[in-house]
Amino acid sequence: MKNIKDSITCIGKIINTHGIKGELKVDPYTFDKKRFSKLESVFVGEDLKEFFIKKVRVNDFVYLSFEGYENINDVLNLKGFNIYIKDEDRLELEEDQYYVSDLIGKEVYDTDGNYIGVLKEVLEYPANDIFVIEGKDKGTYQVPGVKEFIKNIDSTITIKLIEGMIL
């Protein structure tokens, strides 16, 4: 039997409550914040408890209300938890777009086929993403997530190294 944790994607994190009527402020991890309005339910926290969405408001953040949770005291314990959806509810991506959760754990090689390490994290910045790679022998490396350096992504990630990028 397939474990639900193998078929979910994180789409945001509850960063605070908002008001006294059970509304939650969410930092979205998706390029389309309005996608929350199309969802019927989400899973919250490590135990993946399912919550049915009552109301969604979108501006810089996403504000969610869940059915049956109309008081701040009902949702205080959800602060800091991630929000997940079933993989079947994920948005279709364009070519050369990837879900970060699909990239984490991939082995990284240079263009000569030398093993560099494993992708541990993707830091998102306005200019471009930064791929954080745990090196095979030494610490971690940070590589800009742009086409100049990220040459191919499939079952592994191929990067182009320049002098001084990896010591």
N, C-alpha and C positions, 0 to 999 in steps of 0.2 A: 504494500500500500504506500502511495506517495505521501511524503510529509508535506504539510501546507507550507512550511518554511522554505521548501525548495521551489515554490511556485508563487512567491509574492515579491513585490517591489516596494521599496520605501519611497514615498512621494512628499514627505514633509516631516516637520518636528513641531510638536506643541511647545511653544515657548512661554506662554502665559495664559492666564484667564483674561477675560475682557468684560467688565461690568459685573453685575450681580445675578444675571439671569442664565448662567451656565454657558455663556459663549466662550470659545477658545480662540486664542491668537496662534496662527500656524505660520511657520517659516516654510514656504513651499520649495520642494526640490524638483520642480518641473518647469519647463519653459512655457507652459500654458496654464496659468493660475486658474483660468475659468473652467478647466477640466474638473475641478472639485464639484462644480454645479451639475455635472453629468453623472456623478456617482450616487448610488443608492446607499452604500455602506462602505465602511473602512474598518481596518483592523488596527488596534492600538496596543503598543507596548510589547514586551517580550512574550507575554502569554497570548498575544494576538486576539484579544477580546474584540468581538465584532460590535460595532456601533452603527446605528442607522441614522443617516443624515437628515436633519430637520430643516436647516437653513444654512445658506452659504452667502457670505459677502466678500467681495474682492476689492482690494486696492493695492498698496505696497505689500501687504500681507493678506492671508486668507483668514476669515473668521468663520468658524463652524459652530453650529449648535446640533446636539444629538437628541433624538427622540427620547423622552423620559428623563432628561437631565436638564431641568429648568432652573437650577439653583447653583450658585458658585460653589457651594459646599459639596455638590455632587461631582464636580469636575476638577477640584483642586488637586486630587491625587494623580491626574493625568498629565500634569505639567512636566515637561522634560522628556516625554515619551515620543517615539517615532510613530508615524502613521503609514500604514501599508495598504496596498491593494493587491488583488489577485492579478497575476500576470496577464490573464485574458482581458483585463480592463485597462491595460497599458495603452498609451497612444501610439499610433504608427509613427515611426521615425523616418526622416528623409535619409538619403544616402549620406554616408560619413557622419551620421549622428548615432550615439550609443547611450544606453543606460549605464550610468556609473557602476551600478551594482553588477552589471554583466562584465565589466572590465576588471574589477577588483579580483586579485588572485591570478591573473594571467601572467605567464612568464614573459619576460622582456629580453629581446636579443638586439644586437646592433646589426647594421646592414651587412657585416661580414660573417654573421651567424654566431658571434660570440655571445654566450649567456651573460646577461647583465644582472638580473634579479627578478623580483616579483612585484607587480604593481600593488601597492598597499592602500593608496588613497589618491583621490583627485580633488585638488583644491580649486575652488571656483573663484575667479577674479574677473572684474569687468573687461580687462584687455584680453585675457585668455586663461584657460585652465592650466594648472601645473600638475603633472603626473609625478607622484612620489613613489619612488622605486626603492625597495629594500634590496640592497646589493648583496651579491653572493659572498663577498669577503669583508667589505667595509661598509658600515653605516647605511645611510640612505642618500639617494640622489633625487634632485628635482629637475624635471625636464619640461620645458614649455609644451603645452598640448596644441601645437600648431603643425600644419602640414610640412613645414620646413624640417621639423625634427621627428614627428610621428609619421613614419613612412607607410606602415601597413598595420591593420588590425584584423585578425581573424581568430584562430584558436590561440595565437600568441600575438605579441605586439613587437613590431620592428621599429627601432629608432635610429636616427642618424646622429652620430656623435660628432662634436667638434672639440677642438683642443681646449682643455680646461673644464669641459662640462662634467666629466667624471674623473676624479683624481685617483 
